[in-house]
Amino acid sequence: MAVQSNAIDVSYGYPDYNPPQHMLDALREVTANHTSWRLHQYSHPRGEARLRRAIAKLNAPLMRRHIDADREILVTLGAIQSLDFAARAFVNAGDEVVLFSPRFMYYEPIIRLVGGVPIHIPLKTLNGQKPRQSNDLSFDRKQLEAAFNNRTKMIWLNNPNNPSGKVFTEEELLFIGQLCERYDVIVMADEVGQYYHFEGQPHITFASLPGMWKRTITVMSGGKTFSSTGWRIGWAVGPEELLYGMTVGVMAAVLAVPTPIQTAFAMGLEVEMERLNTNQSYFSRLVRESVAKRDRFIKMFDELGIDVVKPNAGYFIVADFINVVHKIDLSLEKDRRFGLQLSLWLIHQKNLVTLPGKLLYHLDQNSGSEFVLRMCFLKTDDTINQIESVLKSTFGTKS
């Protein structure tokens, strides 16, 4: 719908600007290479060796261990394919998978497709007050502990959380780890937003915690890392015995990930690792630019009188339009399904595409999310200006 109408689309987590120049240069160099025919043929099912070596070098310090590039890394078609193959490899009919809610909207469908049963644990403030920033959110430890039993096969831990931007603390992660150890649960650590931390809080890779490497599959996204989601590169890092079944899945489904894209990513990672902790580092620039864009959205929503929870990480902002929705005529939108009406109205009437909160929260939490929308703030200044113009002309500003 967004493509057909040339709408302003903030529903999905991608920027409307190019990847860094060194990534574009790498792809151009690879595709123009006429001397190495191997660059244009199948790669190894686990991934191109050069890329696996770069991933191992980048992640070894984060995981506080040596990573075997030949056995402990699997390259996939985006991070979502790693999630899919993890579910297929480990979740059988009736197995339970613990999730934190709100969550990435594809978690539940992936788990249900293999017969798994999602068990939702809400992220909330523990004092009952409204959160002002995403790191005000936590979870009830007794509720989480009660969710674990002998049917629990996995926990899917998205850190930082999509969509809220909550960054799990070391204390929270250690508690989760204790439960996983007690019940012998596999951890799917979805850490695609690891380079989008905004308040100086360090990213703690779950696999780096004591005793967690042996039970953790860490999933990361090249597309999110280098603002190139259309290149479809993700990877999983973990023990060989956990990655084996996922590797079989890659071989059966796609045989291998496209070699030219993998090679370009390897070249890009090599350049970035040389620049780490310098002003030239793309990761550092990513944080600076993302914070500025996030803060523009926060200021805009404040002027509109729309409540938001400040995200401490990630690339989404969640806005509650409950205080302003009376200013528009939702009766024009024929689809009255709970949680979708406002989003569809904005598409049809204002050419603005957002994601309804209904798709992000478990049903038990949906009572307050009818007019909650998720928006990606990784947009150019021109796009943000257009969004601001649309929303202010629609809802006005608070008096």
N, C-alpha and C positions, 0 to 999 in steps of 0.2 A: 504493500500500500504506500509506504514511504517513497519507494523508488518510482512508482507509477505517477505519483502526484508531485514529485520533486520537492517533498516536504523537508522541513527542518527536523532532523532525526537525532534525538538525544536518548533513545530508548536502549541502545546497545552500547557496550563499552569499547568504543573505538574512536580515535581522534579523526578530525577532518583536515589533517595536515600530513605531510610526508614523513617517513622515517628519517633518521639522521643521514647526513650525506655519505658517511663512510659505508653505510649499509647499501645505499643505492649504487655507490661506486662498485662495491663488491659484487652485487647482482649483475651489473653491467659487464664487469670483467669476466664473470663466469659464463654468461650467456654468449659473449663474443669469443670465447675460447674455442678455436678450431683445431688445436693440437692435441688436446687430451680427450679422446672419445669417451673415456670412463665418466667424465662429468655429466654425460648426457644419457647414461644407462642406469640400470638398477643399482641401488646401493645395498649394503648389508641390511638384512631385516631389522637389526637392532639400531641401525642408523649409520651414517657416514662416519668413518673412523676419525677424521679430522674434527668433526663437530663433537663427537663423544669425548675426545681428548680435551677440547676447549671447555665443555660443560663440566668435566671432572675437575679441571684446574680452577674454574670459577667457584665451584660449590664445595670443594674440599675445606676451605677455611670456615665456611658457614656450618658445615656438618662436623667439623673438628676431627676429621679422619681422612685417610687416603681413600680415594674412590677409584675403583678399577674400571677404567673406561671401556674395557672389553666385556665386562660381565655385569656391571652395576648401573648401567644407563640404557634406557630405551627411548629412541626418538619416535614421536607419533605425529599424526596429522592434527596439530593443535593439542592443547591441554585436554580438551573435552574427550578426545579419543583415548587418552590415558585413563580418564575417569570411566569411560565405557568399558574398556578392556579389564580394568581392575574389578568392576562389578561382575563381568562375565567370568573372570578367573576365580573369584572367591565367594560370590553370593549365590546360594542355592535357594530353591523355593522354600519359603517360610523363615529363612534367616533374617535376623533383624539388623538394621543399620541405623546407628544413632546420628542425628543431624542437629545442628543448631539453627534456630529460626529467628529472624529471616535468613534465607539461604539462596544460593544460586538456583535459578528457577529450573534448571535441567537435572538437578540431583534426583529429585523424586521420580521423574519419568524413567531415568536410567536404571534406578534401583528396582522399580516396579516391573520393568520390562524383563528382568531376569527372575522375577518371582519374589524379590526381597520385600521386606516390610519396613518402611521408614518409621523411626521413632523420633519425634520432634521435641527438642528442649529449647524453650524460649530464652532469648537474650533479653534482659530487662534490667532496670535499676533495682537493687536489692532493698532500697529504702522507700520504694513506692512513688518517688517523685519523678517528674518528667526529666528525661536526660537532656543535657545541654550539648554534650559532645558524645561521640560514639564510644569513647573509652569509659563513659559512665556506665555502660552496659556490662553485665556479667551474667552468671547463671547460678541457679540455686543448686548447691552441691548435693543436697539430699535428693533433689529431683533427678539430677544426673546419675547419681549412684543407684537410684531405684530403677533407672532405665536399663542398667546392665544386668544380664542374666546368662544362662547357658545357651540361649538362642542368639545372643549378640555375636555377630560375625565381624562387623567392622564399625568404626566411627569415621565419618567424613568431616574433617576439621578444616574449614576455610579460614585462613589467617594471613592477612587481614580479611575480615568478613565482608562478603558481598551480599547485600548492598550497604550495610551500615557503616563500614569503615572501622569497625572495632578491631583493635589489636590485642590479642590475648597476652596476658602477663605471664611471666615465668612461673609464678605461683599457680595460676590457673592451669597452665600446661602440665606442670608437675602433677597436679591432682588428677587431670585426665590420664596422664601416663600411669599413675598408680592403679586406676581402674582397669586400664587396658592390660596391665601386667597381671592383675588378679584374675581377670576373666579370659586371658589369652586372646585378646582382640587385635585385629589388624587395623592399623591407622592409615587412612588415605589423607595425607596432609596436602591440601590444595593451597599452594603458596604462590599463586600466579601474580599476586600484588605485592610481592616482597620488596620491590624497589619503590613503592609508593607510600612511604612512611613520612609523615609531615611534621611531627612535633618532636623529633629527635629521639623518639622511643625506638630502640634497636629491634630489628627483626630477629626473632628467635626461631630457628629452624627446628621443628619438632624432633627430627631424627638426631639432632645433636644432644638431646637430653639423655641422661644416664639410662642405659638399657633399652632405648627406644629404636635404635637403628635396626635391630633385627626384626621388628614388627611394623616398620613404617615404609610406605611408598610415598615419596615426595614428588608432587606434580607441579611443574612450572611451565610458563608460557613464553616462548620467544616473541610471539606477536605482541603481548602486553609489554614485555621487556624493552622492545625496540619500536614500539608504535607502528607495528606492521601486521595487524591481525589477519589480513588477507593472504599472507605468506603461508599460513597454516603450519607452524612449527611449534611443537611442544615437546616436553620430555618428562620421563619418570626416572627417579633415582632411588635405588634401594638394593637390598640383598638379591643376589642372583636367583635364589629360590622363590622370591616373591615376584620377580619380573618374568620368570620363565613362561607362565601361563599367558601373561600379557603379550609376550613376544610371539607366541603361537597365534594369538589373536591378530596381531599385525600381519603376519605371514598369510593367514587365511583370508583376511579382509582386503588388504591393499598390497601385499607382498613387501613393499618398502615405501618410504616417504620420498618425494621427488628429490633427486640428487642435486640439481643446480641450486635449489633453495637451501638445502642443508649446507652446501659448500659456502654459499654466500653468508649464511648465518655464522658459520665457523670463522670466516674471515672477519666478520663484524665483531664477534666476541673477542677475537685475538687483539683487535685494535682497542676495544673497550678496556680489556684487562691491562693494557699498557698505560691507559689513561686514568685508571682508578685512583680516586683520592686526589685528583688534580682538577683545575678549572675546566679542562677539556673533556672531562668525563660526562658522557651522555646521561648516566644514572644521576649524577648531581644536578645536571640541568633539568632533568625530568622532574625532580622534586621541586626545584625553584619555580618552574613554570606551572606545575600542577597546583601548587599552593596559591599562586596568584589567580589562577582560574577558579579554584574552589572559593576563594575569598570574594571574588566578583559575584559568584552565584549567591553566596550567603548575604552579601550586601543587597543584592537585587531582591531576594525574598524578604529580607527585613523591611525594605521600603514598600513592598507589596502587602505586608502584614500576614505573610505565609510562614508558618512554623517549620523550621528545619532542625535537624540534629547535626551539628558540625561534624563532618567525618574527619577523624584523625589519620586516616589512611585511605587508600583505594582511589577510585576514579568516578564514584557515583555520589550523588546527594539525594537524600530522600526528603520530599516536601509534602506537608499535610495541608491541603487546600480547604479544609473544613471551614475556616473563618471567612473565606471569600467566595465559596461556591454559590452562595445565594445571589451573587451579582450576575449570574448567567442563567439562561433558560435551558435547563437540561432536558426539558420535554421535547426539544427538537431532535434529541437522540433517541431513536426508536429502540435500540438495544438497551434494555434496562437492567441487564444482569449486574448483580452486586459487584462493585469494584471496577467495572469496566466503563461505566457510563461517562465519567468525566474524561477519561483518556480518549475514548472514541469521539466525544464532542470536540476535543481539541484538535484531533486529526481532521474531522470533517468540516469544522467551522474555521479553524485557524491554521491548518496545515502544519501543526506541531505534533510530532510523534514522541510520546513518553511511554513508560512501562507502568502498568497498574500495580499497585502494592499487593493486590489480590494474588498475583503470581509469585510473590516472594515470601508470604507468611503462611504458616499452617492455619488450617481452618479455625482452630481454637483462638488464634490471635487476630482473626479477620474483623472482629467487631469494631476495631478502631481504624481500619485501613481502607474504608470505602473511598475516601478522597485522597489517599496517599499515592504519590507518583514518584518513580525513580527516574533520575536524569543523569546522563554522563556529562561531566563538566570539561572533558578534554576537547575543547573546541576553540577555534580561532576567535580573536577579538571581534571580527565581523559577525561570526555566527552568534556569539554571546550578545552582541548588540541587537541582532534580529530577534533573539529570544526575549530579551528585555523589552523590546518594542511591542512584541506580540502580547506578552503578559500584562504590561502596564496599560495597553490600550483595551485589554479585555477586563482586567480587574481593578484598574486604577491603583492609586497608592493609599496607604493607610493615612488617616487624618490625625 
